[in-house]
Amino acid sequence: MAPRFIWSCILVSLLHLAASVTANGSRWALLQSSIGVSAMHMQLLHNDHVIIFDRTDFGLSNISLPAGNCRDDPRDQALQHDCSAHSVDYDVVSNSFRPLTILTDTWCSSATVAPDGRIIQTGGFNDGERAVRIFDPCCDGSNCDWVENPSALASRRWYATNQILPDGRAIIIGGRRQFNYEFYPKFSDEGIFKLPFLSQTHDPEENNLYPFVHLNVDGNLFVFANNRAILLDYRAGKVMRSYPVMPEGDPRNYPSSGSSVLLPLSPAADEAEVLVCGGAPKGSYISASKNRVFVTASSTCGRIKITDESPEWQMETMPVSRVMGDMVLLPTGAEVLIINGAGAGTAGWELGSNPVLTPVIYQPDGPPGYRFTLQKPSTIPRLYHSTAIMLRDGRVLVGGSNPHVGYNFSSVQYPTELSLEAFSPDYLDQKASDRRPQIDTEGSTIELAYGCEFALSFTASELRNESVTVTMLAPAFATHSFSMNQRLLILASKAAMSGGESRYCVTVTAPPSGMVAPPGYYMVFVVNEGVPSDGAWVRLR
């Protein structure tokens, strides 16, 4: 084993050297050394606040509840009387945070953002397994907090996946020993709906938790679990088609924990393609948990056009093996960031090793064999329970990592991580500042109707091509290597018209329907030669 360990260290060092050469202007910044909780779950809201939370039954966190408040829960496994907070409200603009109060256990839960901007947060463990928690962002961001209903769900939801639907409701799919789905809010006579596909993809290591769910452009759901997928008509409870098993046959869902995104949709929105990257070979979880042998993670990605008549997986190889990674759609509309994770093992307590510090950017439309670019590495391992989300200013917020049952900061190889970092892709480099547009919104949210044209005014010091791109990105809920509801659209737009003195106006067409873009808040970006503006918040309805 010793030679293998030495070789892996050399390989990691070489990758870091390569990243420092090829990353160009990408960079990292430490935002907070500690926010008091480990960022197991993150969601950006339309007031530029990020709601972050962990589980409630670890024991004490490192931040107290406000005003001397405490939480009393006789069912809590660690601490029945707890005066510490397990959720925080992070203000992106001021780089500050405040504690929030969560009562029921959010461990390994799921969420969507409703069309009105509220977080609809569902499930968890123990007293939280049927809970629905709602966070309604307030204007000043100073006194809003969680409101909870501990028995709102029809079934227990632990490791489930949520997806916002064209009608604005959320569908909640799966969870441990839950081979079914339900909706929130419900129609009066709704309960749970069986989904045999989830039992069919359950294996001795599970490997079907947190299924990858993407809304197809026809209004049906692409559901991927373990190593294969279906297209589900959730209204009729009917499987419309079964997709081929992903080549190699290895699992990609929790605890093997690869990641997945729906690739950017074109203005025509007539095709949809899904990308799945990373994971762990069969048997990796048992190998790590029973024998403490950490199998090298998967190094492959597969992409499939889910709208094709005869779809096939197209496989590619990443520069580095990765399990427990996160995938973030960048606002350029042409790049996917792959970040965080480990080079061996699986998700689970103490079951990962060889942190992958080097992010990778994948360009879906690049030439085959040259689509991956190594970025500048971080210095902070982000393993189990780490997260990453896109911010409106183009940075990627990165947090979390806690491979331990409780918070542990010493005498362990990978301590609990309470910090927040920002990763800045090279489009934020100072050398690109002249090409960086600035949208003029006067700070207000733009209201959009489906299929209607709207105008975006912006400035740019250097605009050599008036055919700018306009993208629209849904803020995602990130947990356990999957960002729920992540969706990027390239909008139909006309050539930008000059207004003199570096001022321009571009006419853009909103998405045609809720099947292409469910109602709610999005960030809109003007992209000039690969450099995006800060996003502007829009509300689509």
C-alpha positions as CSV (number, residue, x, y, z in Angstrom):
1,M,0.0,0.0,0.0
2,A,2.9,2.4,0.7
3,P,4.0,2.8,-3.0
4,R,0.4,3.4,-4.0
5,F,0.1,6.2,-1.4
6,I,3.3,7.8,-2.5
7,W,2.2,7.7,-6.1
8,S,-1.2,9.3,-5.3
9,C,0.6,12.1,-3.5
10,I,2.8,12.7,-6.5
11,L,-0.2,12.7,-8.8
12,V,-2.1,15.2,-6.6
13,S,1.0,17.5,-6.6
14,L,1.3,17.3,-10.3
15,L,-2.3,18.2,-10.8
16,H,-1.9,21.1,-8.5
17,L,1.1,22.3,-10.5
18,A,-0.8,21.9,-13.7
19,A,-3.7,23.8,-12.3
20,S,-1.6,26.7,-11.2
21,V,-0.3,27.0,-14.8
22,T,-3.6,26.5,-16.7
23,A,-6.0,28.3,-14.3
24,N,-4.8,31.8,-15.4
25,G,-6.9,34.3,-13.5
26,S,-9.0,32.0,-11.3
27,R,-8.6,32.7,-7.6
28,W,-9.8,31.9,-4.1
29,A,-10.7,34.2,-1.2
30,L,-11.6,33.3,2.4
31,L,-14.8,35.1,3.3
32,Q,-15.3,33.9,6.8
33,S,-13.1,31.6,8.9
34,S,-16.2,30.5,10.8
35,I,-19.9,31.0,10.4
36,G,-20.6,28.8,13.4
37,V,-22.2,26.0,11.4
38,S,-21.0,23.6,8.7
39,A,-22.7,24.4,5.4
40,M,-24.4,21.0,4.7
41,H,-27.2,22.9,2.8
42,M,-27.2,26.2,1.0
43,Q,-29.8,28.3,-0.9
44,L,-29.3,31.8,-2.4
45,L,-32.4,34.0,-2.3
46,H,-33.4,37.0,-4.3
47,N,-32.3,39.5,-1.6
48,D,-28.7,38.3,-2.0
49,H,-28.8,36.4,1.2
50,V,-27.8,32.7,1.5
51,I,-29.6,30.5,3.9
52,I,-27.2,27.9,5.3
53,F,-28.0,25.1,7.7
54,D,-26.6,21.9,9.1
55,R,-28.5,19.1,11.1
56,T,-29.8,19.9,14.5
57,D,-28.8,16.7,16.4
58,F,-25.0,16.9,16.2
59,G,-24.8,18.7,19.5
60,L,-23.6,22.2,20.0
61,S,-22.6,24.3,17.0
62,N,-20.2,27.3,17.3
63,I,-22.8,30.0,17.2
64,S,-25.5,30.8,19.8
65,L,-29.2,31.4,19.2
66,P,-30.2,35.1,19.4
67,A,-31.4,36.8,22.6
68,G,-30.5,33.9,24.9
69,N,-33.1,31.5,23.2
70,C,-32.7,27.8,23.5
71,R,-34.2,24.8,21.8
72,D,-35.7,22.0,23.9
73,D,-36.3,18.7,22.1
74,P,-36.7,15.5,24.1
75,R,-36.2,13.4,20.9
76,D,-32.8,14.9,20.1
77,Q,-30.2,12.2,20.1
78,A,-27.3,14.4,21.2
79,L,-28.6,17.4,23.2
80,Q,-32.1,17.8,24.5
81,H,-31.5,21.4,25.7
82,D,-29.6,23.3,23.0
83,C,-28.8,27.0,23.0
84,S,-26.8,27.0,19.8
85,A,-28.0,27.8,16.3
86,H,-27.9,25.3,13.4
87,S,-28.8,27.7,10.6
88,V,-27.5,31.1,9.6
89,D,-28.5,33.9,7.2
90,Y,-25.4,35.0,5.3
91,D,-25.6,38.5,3.7
92,V,-23.4,38.3,0.5
93,V,-23.1,42.0,0.1
94,S,-22.0,42.8,3.6
95,N,-20.2,39.5,4.1
96,S,-21.9,39.1,7.5
97,F,-24.2,36.5,9.0
98,R,-26.7,36.1,11.8
99,P,-28.1,33.0,13.5
100,L,-31.5,31.5,12.7
101,T,-33.7,29.1,14.6
102,I,-34.5,25.6,13.3
103,L,-36.4,23.3,15.7
104,T,-36.8,20.1,13.7
105,D,-33.9,18.0,12.4
106,T,-32.9,19.0,8.9
107,W,-30.2,16.3,8.4
108,C,-30.0,15.3,4.8
109,S,-33.1,17.2,3.7
110,S,-34.2,18.9,0.5
111,A,-35.7,22.1,-0.8
112,T,-37.0,24.3,-3.5
113,V,-37.7,28.0,-3.8
114,A,-41.4,28.8,-4.4
115,P,-42.4,31.3,-7.2
116,D,-42.9,34.0,-4.5
117,G,-39.3,33.6,-3.3
118,R,-39.9,31.6,-0.1
119,I,-37.7,28.5,0.6
120,I,-39.9,25.4,0.9
121,Q,-37.7,23.1,2.9
122,T,-38.7,19.5,3.4
123,G,-37.9,16.4,5.4
124,G,-34.9,15.3,7.4
125,F,-34.4,12.9,10.2
126,N,-36.2,12.0,13.4
127,D,-38.6,14.8,14.3
128,G,-37.9,16.4,11.0
129,E,-38.7,13.5,8.7
130,R,-42.2,14.8,7.8
131,A,-41.6,18.5,8.4
132,V,-42.0,21.4,6.0
133,R,-40.0,24.5,6.9
134,I,-40.7,27.9,5.2
135,F,-38.3,30.8,5.2
136,D,-39.8,34.0,3.8
137,P,-37.0,36.6,3.1
138,C,-37.6,40.0,4.7
139,C,-36.8,43.3,3.0
140,D,-34.1,44.3,5.5
141,G,-32.9,40.8,6.1
142,S,-32.7,41.3,9.9
143,N,-35.6,39.6,11.6
144,C,-37.1,36.9,9.4
145,D,-36.8,33.3,10.5
146,W,-37.9,29.7,9.9
147,V,-41.6,28.7,10.3
148,E,-42.1,25.0,10.7
149,N,-44.9,22.5,10.3
150,P,-43.5,19.1,11.7
151,S,-46.2,16.9,10.1
152,A,-46.9,18.5,6.7
153,L,-45.6,15.6,4.5
154,A,-47.4,12.4,3.8
155,S,-44.3,10.3,4.1
156,R,-40.9,10.4,5.7
157,R,-38.3,12.2,3.5
158,W,-34.7,11.6,4.3
159,Y,-32.2,11.9,1.3
160,A,-35.0,13.0,-1.0
161,T,-34.9,15.3,-4.0
162,N,-37.1,18.3,-4.8
163,Q,-37.9,19.8,-8.1
164,I,-40.0,22.9,-8.9
165,L,-42.7,22.2,-11.4
166,P,-44.3,24.3,-14.2
167,D,-47.3,25.0,-12.0
168,G,-45.0,26.3,-9.2
169,R,-45.5,23.4,-6.9
170,A,-42.7,21.2,-5.6
171,I,-42.4,17.5,-6.2
172,I,-40.5,15.5,-3.6
173,I,-39.1,12.3,-4.9
174,G,-37.7,9.3,-3.0
175,G,-35.7,9.2,0.2
176,R,-34.5,6.3,2.3
177,R,-36.9,3.4,1.9
178,Q,-39.4,5.7,0.2
179,F,-40.0,4.4,-3.4
180,N,-42.6,7.1,-4.1
181,Y,-43.2,10.8,-4.5
182,E,-45.5,13.5,-3.3
183,F,-46.2,17.2,-3.9
184,Y,-46.2,20.3,-1.8
185,P,-48.5,22.1,-1.5
186,K,-51.0,19.3,-2.1
187,F,-54.3,19.3,-3.8
188,S,-56.9,18.2,-1.2
189,D,-57.0,14.5,-2.2
190,E,-53.3,13.9,-2.8
191,G,-51.2,11.4,-0.9
192,I,-48.1,9.6,-2.1
193,F,-47.5,8.1,-5.6
194,K,-45.6,4.9,-6.1
195,L,-42.4,4.9,-8.2
196,P,-41.2,1.3,-8.7
197,F,-38.1,2.6,-10.5
198,L,-36.6,3.7,-7.1
199,S,-37.0,0.2,-5.7
200,Q,-35.5,-1.3,-8.9
201,T,-32.4,0.9,-8.5
202,H,-31.9,0.1,-4.8
203,D,-28.9,-2.1,-4.2
204,P,-27.1,-3.4,-1.1
205,E,-25.3,0.0,-0.7
206,E,-28.5,1.9,-1.6
207,N,-27.0,4.1,-4.3
208,N,-30.4,5.6,-5.2
209,L,-30.7,8.3,-2.6
210,Y,-30.8,12.0,-3.6
211,P,-31.8,10.9,-7.2
212,F,-30.8,13.4,-9.9
213,V,-34.0,15.1,-11.1
214,H,-34.3,17.5,-14.0
215,L,-37.4,19.0,-15.6
216,N,-37.4,18.2,-19.3
217,V,-38.6,20.8,-21.9
218,D,-41.7,18.7,-22.5
219,G,-42.8,19.0,-18.9
220,N,-41.8,15.5,-17.8
221,L,-39.1,14.6,-15.3
222,F,-35.7,13.0,-16.0
223,V,-35.0,10.9,-13.0
224,F,-31.6,9.3,-12.6
225,A,-30.9,6.8,-9.8
226,N,-27.9,4.5,-9.3
227,N,-26.7,4.0,-12.9
228,R,-29.8,4.6,-15.1
229,A,-32.7,6.9,-15.7
230,I,-36.3,7.2,-16.8
231,L,-38.5,9.9,-18.1
232,L,-41.5,10.2,-15.8
233,D,-44.9,11.7,-16.4
234,Y,-45.4,12.6,-12.8
235,R,-49.0,13.7,-13.4
236,A,-50.1,10.2,-14.7
237,G,-47.5,8.3,-12.7
238,K,-46.3,6.8,-15.9
239,V,-42.8,6.0,-17.2
240,M,-42.6,7.5,-20.6
241,R,-39.3,5.9,-21.5
242,S,-36.3,4.1,-20.0
243,Y,-32.8,5.4,-20.9
244,P,-29.8,3.1,-21.4
245,V,-27.7,2.1,-18.4
246,M,-24.8,4.4,-18.1
247,P,-21.6,2.7,-19.5
248,E,-19.4,1.0,-16.9
249,G,-22.5,0.4,-14.8
250,D,-21.1,2.0,-11.7
251,P,-23.4,3.9,-9.3
252,R,-23.6,7.7,-9.3
253,N,-26.0,8.5,-6.5
254,Y,-25.6,8.7,-2.8
255,P,-23.6,7.2,-1.2
256,S,-21.5,6.8,-4.3
257,S,-22.3,10.5,-4.9
258,G,-21.5,11.7,-8.3
259,S,-23.2,14.9,-9.5
260,S,-25.4,16.0,-12.4
261,V,-26.6,19.1,-14.2
262,L,-29.0,19.8,-17.0
263,L,-26.8,21.5,-19.6
264,P,-27.7,25.1,-20.7
265,L,-30.9,25.2,-22.8
266,S,-30.7,27.0,-26.1
267,P,-33.2,29.8,-27.1
268,A,-35.2,27.2,-29.1
269,A,-35.5,25.0,-26.0
270,D,-36.3,22.0,-28.2
271,E,-33.4,19.8,-26.9
272,A,-32.3,18.9,-23.4
273,E,-29.0,17.3,-22.4
274,V,-28.0,15.9,-19.0
275,L,-24.4,15.6,-17.7
276,V,-23.4,13.2,-14.9
277,C,-19.9,13.2,-13.5
278,G,-18.0,11.3,-10.9
279,G,-19.2,8.8,-8.4
280,A,-17.7,5.6,-7.0
281,P,-17.3,2.0,-8.4
282,K,-19.7,-0.7,-7.1
283,G,-18.7,-2.0,-3.7
284,S,-16.9,1.2,-2.7
285,Y,-19.2,2.0,0.2
286,I,-18.9,-1.5,1.8
287,S,-15.1,-1.5,1.1
288,A,-14.7,1.8,3.0
289,S,-17.2,1.2,5.8
290,K,-16.2,-2.4,6.6
291,N,-12.6,-2.8,5.5
292,R,-11.3,0.8,5.6
293,V,-10.2,0.4,2.0
294,F,-10.8,3.5,-0.1
295,V,-11.4,2.6,-3.8
296,T,-10.4,5.2,-6.3
297,A,-13.4,7.3,-7.4
298,S,-14.8,7.4,-10.9
299,S,-13.0,9.7,-13.4
300,T,-15.8,9.6,-16.0
301,C,-18.6,11.9,-17.1
302,G,-21.5,10.8,-19.3
303,R,-23.8,13.1,-21.2
304,I,-27.1,12.1,-22.9
305,K,-29.6,14.1,-25.0
306,I,-32.8,13.1,-23.2
307,T,-35.0,14.5,-26.0
308,D,-33.5,12.3,-28.8
309,E,-35.5,9.5,-30.2
310,S,-32.7,7.0,-29.6
311,P,-30.5,8.6,-26.9
312,E,-27.1,7.2,-26.1
313,W,-24.5,8.1,-23.4
314,Q,-21.4,9.8,-24.6
315,M,-18.6,9.2,-22.2
316,E,-15.6,11.5,-21.3
317,T,-12.7,11.3,-18.8
318,M,-12.1,14.0,-16.3
319,P,-8.5,15.1,-15.4
320,V,-9.0,13.7,-11.9
321,S,-11.2,11.1,-10.2
322,R,-13.8,12.6,-8.0
323,V,-16.6,11.5,-5.6
324,M,-18.7,14.0,-3.6
325,G,-18.0,16.8,-6.0
326,D,-20.4,19.6,-6.7
327,M,-21.4,20.9,-10.2
328,V,-22.2,24.5,-10.8
329,L,-23.5,26.1,-14.0
330,L,-21.5,29.2,-14.7
331,P,-23.4,32.3,-16.0
332,T,-21.4,32.3,-19.3
333,G,-23.8,29.6,-20.5
334,A,-20.8,27.7,-21.8
335,E,-19.1,26.2,-18.7
336,V,-19.8,23.8,-15.9
337,L,-17.6,24.1,-12.7
338,I,-16.8,20.8,-11.0
339,I,-15.6,21.5,-7.4
340,N,-15.1,19.9,-4.0
341,G,-14.9,16.2,-3.2
342,A,-12.5,13.3,-2.7
343,G,-10.4,11.1,-4.9
344,A,-11.3,7.9,-3.2
345,G,-14.0,6.4,-1.0
346,T,-17.7,7.4,-0.8
347,A,-20.0,9.6,1.1
348,G,-20.6,8.7,4.7
349,W,-18.9,9.2,8.1
350,E,-15.1,9.0,7.6
351,L,-15.5,7.2,4.3
352,G,-13.6,9.5,1.9
353,S,-9.9,10.2,1.4
354,N,-7.5,12.1,-0.9
355,P,-9.3,15.5,-1.0
356,V,-9.6,16.9,-4.5
357,L,-8.6,20.5,-4.0
358,T,-8.4,21.4,-7.7
359,P,-11.7,22.5,-9.4
360,V,-12.2,21.8,-13.1
361,I,-14.2,23.7,-15.7
362,Y,-16.0,21.7,-18.3
363,Q,-16.9,23.3,-21.7
364,P,-19.8,21.2,-23.2
365,D,-19.2,22.7,-26.7
366,G,-15.5,22.5,-26.7
367,P,-13.6,20.0,-28.9
368,P,-13.7,16.4,-27.7
369,G,-10.7,15.7,-25.5
370,Y,-10.1,19.3,-24.7
371,R,-13.2,20.2,-22.7
372,F,-11.7,20.2,-19.2
373,T,-9.5,23.0,-17.7
374,L,-7.9,22.7,-14.4
375,Q,-8.3,25.7,-12.1
376,K,-6.4,27.1,-9.1
377,P,-6.6,24.8,-6.2
378,S,-8.1,25.6,-2.8
379,T,-6.1,24.9,0.4
380,I,-9.2,23.7,2.3
381,P,-10.4,20.1,1.9
382,R,-14.2,19.9,1.2
383,L,-15.3,16.3,1.6
384,Y,-18.6,14.9,2.9
385,H,-21.3,17.5,3.5
386,S,-19.6,20.3,1.4
387,T,-21.6,22.6,-0.9
388,A,-21.1,25.2,-3.7
389,I,-23.6,27.6,-5.2
390,M,-23.4,30.5,-7.8
391,L,-23.8,34.0,-6.5
392,R,-25.2,37.0,-8.5
393,D,-21.7,38.6,-8.8
394,G,-20.3,35.6,-10.6
395,R,-18.4,34.1,-7.7
396,V,-19.0,30.6,-6.4
397,L,-19.7,30.3,-2.7
398,V,-18.1,27.2,-1.2
399,G,-18.6,25.9,2.3
400,G,-19.1,22.9,4.5
401,S,-17.3,19.6,4.9
402,N,-17.9,17.5,8.0
403,P,-17.0,13.8,7.7
404,H,-17.7,13.3,11.4
405,V,-20.9,12.4,13.4
406,G,-20.4,15.6,15.5
407,Y,-18.2,18.7,15.1
408,N,-14.6,17.7,15.5
409,F,-11.7,20.2,15.1
410,S,-8.7,18.3,16.4
411,S,-7.1,14.8,16.3
412,V,-8.7,14.0,13.0
413,Q,-7.3,14.1,9.5
414,Y,-10.1,16.2,8.0
415,P,-11.6,18.5,10.7
416,T,-15.1,19.9,10.6
417,E,-15.0,22.9,8.4
418,L,-17.1,26.0,9.3
419,S,-15.5,28.5,6.9
420,L,-16.9,30.1,3.7
421,E,-14.8,30.6,0.6
422,A,-15.4,32.3,-2.7
423,F,-14.0,30.8,-5.9
424,S,-13.7,33.3,-8.8
425,P,-13.4,31.9,-12.3
426,D,-11.0,33.7,-14.7
427,Y,-13.8,35.8,-16.1
428,L,-13.6,37.8,-12.9
429,D,-9.9,38.5,-13.4
430,Q,-8.9,42.2,-13.6
431,K,-7.7,41.6,-17.2
432,A,-11.3,41.0,-18.2
433,S,-12.8,44.1,-16.5
434,D,-13.1,46.1,-19.7
435,R,-15.2,43.4,-21.3
436,R,-17.4,43.0,-18.2
437,P,-20.9,44.5,-18.8
438,Q,-22.8,46.2,-16.1
439,I,-26.6,45.9,-16.2
440,D,-28.6,49.0,-15.2
441,T,-31.5,47.9,-13.1
442,E,-31.6,50.6,-10.4
443,G,-31.7,47.9,-7.8
444,S,-35.2,46.7,-8.5
445,T,-36.4,43.2,-9.6
446,I,-37.5,43.0,-13.2
447,E,-41.0,41.4,-13.6
448,L,-41.3,39.1,-16.7
449,A,-44.1,37.4,-18.4
450,Y,-43.7,34.2,-20.4
451,G,-42.8,34.8,-24.1
452,C,-42.7,38.6,-23.8
453,E,-39.8,40.8,-24.9
454,F,-38.0,43.0,-22.4
455,A,-35.1,45.4,-22.7
456,L,-31.8,45.3,-20.7
457,S,-29.7,48.4,-20.6
458,F,-26.0,47.9,-19.8
459,T,-22.6,49.5,-20.1
460,A,-19.4,48.0,-21.4
461,S,-16.0,49.7,-21.9
462,E,-15.1,47.2,-24.6
463,L,-17.9,45.8,-26.8
464,R,-16.4,44.6,-30.1
465,N,-19.3,42.4,-31.1
466,E,-22.8,43.6,-30.6
467,S,-24.2,40.0,-30.5
468,V,-23.9,39.6,-26.8
469,T,-25.4,36.6,-25.0
470,V,-28.1,36.9,-22.3
471,T,-28.4,34.0,-19.9
472,M,-30.9,33.3,-17.1
473,L,-29.9,31.1,-14.1
474,A,-32.1,29.7,-11.4
475,P,-30.5,29.8,-7.9
476,A,-30.1,26.2,-6.8
477,F,-30.4,24.4,-3.5
478,A,-27.2,22.6,-2.8
479,T,-26.6,19.6,-0.6
480,H,-24.9,16.2,-0.9
481,S,-23.3,16.8,-4.3
482,F,-26.5,17.7,-6.1
483,S,-27.9,21.2,-6.8
484,M,-31.7,20.9,-7.0
485,N,-33.5,23.1,-9.5
486,Q,-30.3,24.3,-11.1
487,R,-31.2,25.5,-14.6
488,L,-29.6,27.9,-17.1
489,L,-31.3,29.2,-20.2
490,I,-29.7,31.1,-23.1
491,L,-32.3,33.6,-24.0
492,A,-33.2,34.7,-27.5
493,S,-31.9,38.2,-28.0
494,K,-31.3,40.8,-30.7
495,A,-28.1,42.6,-31.4
496,A,-27.2,45.2,-28.8
497,M,-28.0,48.8,-29.8
498,S,-25.5,51.5,-29.0
499,G,-26.7,54.5,-27.0
500,G,-23.3,56.3,-27.0
501,E,-20.7,56.6,-24.2
502,S,-20.3,52.8,-23.8
503,R,-24.1,52.4,-23.2
504,Y,-26.1,49.7,-24.9
505,C,-29.5,48.2,-24.9
506,V,-30.4,44.6,-25.8
507,T,-33.9,43.3,-26.5
508,V,-34.5,39.8,-25.0
509,T,-37.4,37.3,-25.2
510,A,-38.4,35.6,-21.9
511,P,-38.8,31.8,-21.9
512,P,-42.0,30.5,-23.6
513,S,-43.5,28.5,-20.7
514,G,-43.2,27.0,-17.3
515,M,-42.0,23.7,-18.8
516,V,-38.9,25.5,-20.1
517,A,-38.5,27.7,-17.0
518,P,-40.7,27.2,-13.9
519,P,-42.1,30.4,-12.4
520,G,-40.0,32.2,-9.8
521,Y,-36.8,34.3,-9.4
522,Y,-33.8,34.0,-11.7
523,M,-30.6,35.9,-12.3
524,V,-30.1,37.4,-15.7
525,F,-26.6,38.0,-17.1
526,V,-25.3,39.9,-20.1
527,V,-22.3,38.0,-21.4
528,N,-19.7,39.8,-23.6
529,E,-17.0,37.5,-25.1
530,G,-17.3,35.0,-22.3
531,V,-17.3,37.6,-19.5
532,P,-20.7,37.9,-17.6
533,S,-22.1,41.0,-15.9
534,D,-23.3,40.9,-12.4
535,G,-26.7,39.2,-12.5
536,A,-30.0,41.2,-12.3
537,W,-32.8,39.6,-10.4
538,V,-36.0,38.9,-12.5
539,R,-39.2,37.3,-11.5
540,L,-40.9,35.1,-14.1
541,R,-44.6,34.5,-13.9
